[in-house]
Amino acid sequence: MPAPRSVLLTGAAGGLGTLMRDLLPSYGYALRLLDVMPVEGVRDTEEVVTADLADRAALREAVRGMDAVVHLAGISLEAPFEKILRSNIEGAYHLYEAAREEGVRRVVFASSNHAVGYTPAPAEGEPLIPVDTPRRPDTFYGLSKAFGEDLAQLYWDKHGLETVSVRIGSCFPEPTTVRMLSVWMSPADGARLFHAALTAEDVGHTVVYGSSANTRLWWDLSSARALGYEPQDDSEPYAAKLIAEQGELDRSNPEQGLLGGHFTTNPPIWPH
C-alpha cells in the first residue's frame, strides 16, 4: 500500500486531536478535520467537516478521497451506556462502514488501556503486559474500546480494511501522577506512533500499546516497535518531583495497582 498522505482526523477539536493537528503535518500529511464541535484556529492547509458520527451521509463524504483515517472521536471518559453506545459503539461502526464504502484502506483506531483496565500492573521484575492479555474493561468506555478492537478485526477479516488499534495510555505534555509515569505517552511520541501505524506494511489488524519508552513501563511495546515506532521520550525526568509530592506507588490501591487506575473505582464522568 502506498504511504498515505491525506488523512481524516476525527475528534480534531479534542485534546489529543488538537495535539495531533499540530504534529502530524510535519510527517507530510494533509489533514481533513472532523468533529461535532467547532474546530478553532483552522489553518489554510486544513479542511474541516463539522458533523456527528451519527450522520452517516456526512461521515461518508468526510472519508471520501482520504488515504487513511485516524479515529479519535467519541466520548473519552465514562458515561451512561446509552451515550457510549451512540457515540463510541455505533459511531465506530458508522466510521468503518463509511471507510469500507469509500475504499479507505487504513484506519488508526484510538483504543485505550481501559480495554484491559482491570489487569494488575506488573510488579518490578515481572514480565511486561502483552497485547494479547485477556481484555478486562473497567467501564462502559473501556467496553466500547474492546468493541472497537473487535470491529476492526471483523473489517480486516471480512473486508480487508486494515487497522492499527492503539491502546493509548495518557498522552499529555507531561505526566501528572506517579501512576502516569508508567503509561505516559509524550505528544511527540504519539505522533511518531500514529505515523508508524499509518505507514507500516501489512498490518492486518494489529493491536499496540501507546506510550513512551518509560523506565517504569507496564506494558510490552514490541508490537508497536514492529511497526517502526521508535519512542524517544521517557517519563523518568518527572519522577522525583511527582514522588516527592504524591509518594511512591501503592500497588495495593486499585487506583495505582491496576492498568485502568481510578477508572476502576471512581471513573471521571463525561462531560468532564
N, C-alpha and C positions, 0 to 999 in steps of 0.2 A: 504494500500500500504506500503510495507517495506520502511524504510528510505533509500533514495538514497545515494549512495557512489561515483559512477562515474558520473561526471558532465562535459558536454561540455560547455565551457565558450567562447561564441562568442564575437568578439570585444576585444580580450585579449590584444592587443597592445595599446588600447586607454587608456585615463586617468582613467576612472572608472574600466575598465578591469584590468589595472595594479594594482590598489588598491586591487581589489578582489582576484587577483592571490596571493597576499601576505597574505590575511586574511582568505579566505575560507578554506585552508588546515588545519587550526587549529581546524576546526569543523569535521575533518575526511574525507574530500572529496579528491578524486583523480581527478585531472583536466586534461582534454584534451583541448588544447587551439586552437582556430580558429581565424584567421584574414587574411585580404587581404594584410596587411603589415607584414614585418618580425617581429617576437616576439624576443625581446632582452633578454639576460641573462637567457636562458632556463635552468631549473633545471633538475636533473636526474629523479625527480619524475613526470615530466610533459611530456605529448605528445603534439606535435604541428602539426597543419594542416594549411598550407598556401593556402587559396582559397577564391574566390569571392562568395558572396551569389547567384550570377547568375549561378554558376557551380553546377548544381543540382546533378550530379553524385558524385562530391567531397563532397557536403554537406550531401548527404545520407550516404556516407562512414564515414563522421565525426561523425554523430549521432549514427552510428551502435554500439550497445553494451553499450550505455550510459543509466544510470538510469534517468537522467534529463538533461535539458538544461537551462542555464542562458543566455538569449539572449540580449546582449548589443551591438551587431554590428549594423552598419548603420551610416548614416550622423547624427551628433548630433547638428547641427546648421541649420540655414536657407540655402536654395539652390534653384536654379530653379526647377520647378515642375518635369521636366523630370529626373533630378538627384535623387530627392526624390522618385519619382515613382520607379525607377530602384532599388535603394538601400534599402529604408525603406518599401516600399509597396510590390513590387514584391519579394524583399529579404525576408521579413517576411513570405509571402506566401510559398516561397520555403522552408524556415526553418520548417514551420508547416507541409508541405507535407512530408518532409524527416522524421520528427518525427513520423508522422502517419504511414508512410510506414515501419518504423523500430520498431514500437511498443513502442516508448518512451512515458511514462505516464504523465510526468510533465514538464511544461515549466514555467520559471520565466521570464516574459517579461518586459523589461525596457520601460515603458511608461514614461510620463512626465507631469509636471504641465502645460506644454504648450498645452496639450489637452483641458485644461479649462482656457487658458491664459487670455481671456477677462472677466473672472469672477472678480468682485470687491473684494478686500480684505476686511475682516470684520473689522469694527471699534471696538475699545475697548468696551467690554461688549456685543457685538453681538455674535450670535452663530457661532461656527466654521463651515467651509465649508464642507458639507458632500460629500462622494464619488459619490452619485447619483445626484449631481448638474448637470444641463444640460451642455453638452460639448460645449465649445466655443473656438475652436482652434485659436491661434494667428498668425500662419504661416503655410506654406505648411509642415514644420517639425511637428508642432503640429497636423496638419490634419493627418499626417501619423501615429501618435501615437493613435489618435482616431480610425483610421482604424485598427491598431494593436489590440486594445481592442475588437473591433467588430469581428475581425478574431479569436481571442482567444475564444470569446463566441460561434462562429459558430463551432469551432473544439471541444468544450466541448459538445454542444448540439447534433452535428451530429456524432462525432467520439469518445466521451468520453475521449478526451485528456484534462487534467486539466491544468489550467494556473492561476498563480497569476500575475496580471498586476500591477506593482509598478510605481505610478506617482512620479518619483524622482524629488525632489527639486534641491538643489545644494549640491553635495557630494564632498567636498574638505576638506583638513586637518583643515582649519578654515574659518569662513565667512569673506568676504572681503568688503561687503557693508552693510548699515543699513537695506536695504530690505532683504538681505540674512539672517539676524537674525531670520526671521520668517519661512524660508523654508530650512534652513541648515540641512544637514544630515552628521554627522561625519562618516568617513570611518568605524570606529568600529561599529557604529550603522547600517551602510549599510550592513555590513557582518552579523550582528545579524538579520536584517530583511530578507535578502536573505536566511539565514539558516532557519528561521521560515517559509518562503514561500516554501522552498524545503521539509520541513518535516511535516507541518500541515496535518491533515487528512481531506479528503472530502472537498477540496476547490472548486471543480467545476470550475467556473471562478469567481475569487474574485478580485476586484479592491481595492487597498490600496494606501494611500499617503505615500511617503517615506521621512521621516525627523526624526530628533532627537526630544526629548521632550522639545522643546524650550519654554521658558517663553512667547515669543511673537508669538507663533504658530498661523497660519492662518487656518489650516485645521484639520479635525477630524481624529485622528489616531485609532479610535475604531476598524475598520475592520482589521487593521494591528495588533493591540493588540490581537484580537480574534484568530489570527494565532499562538500566543505565543510570539510575538515580545515584548520585554521589553527594550525600549531605555534607555540608561544610560547617555547620554550627553545632554547638553543644551548650546545654543549659548550665553547665557546671560553674561558669563565672558568676552566676546569680545565686549559687547555693549558700555560700557563707552568710550573706545578708538575710536570705529567707529563713534559714535555720535559726539564726540569731533572733529573728522576730517571732517565729512560729514554733520553734522546737523541732526535734527530729521526728521523722515519720513514725507514727504509731500504727503498726500493721494489725493490731487487734481492733482498731476502729474501722468499720466498713468504709467510711468515707476516705480512708487513707490506704486501706489494705485490699480494696477491690478495684478492678480496672475502671469501673464506672464512677468511682468517687461518690460525691454526695448525691448523684442521681439515684443511687441505690437506697438512700434513706430519706432525703428531703429534696427532690429534684426541683430546679428552678422552673417556674411555670411561664409559658408564653401567653401574652407578650410580656417581656421582661421589663 
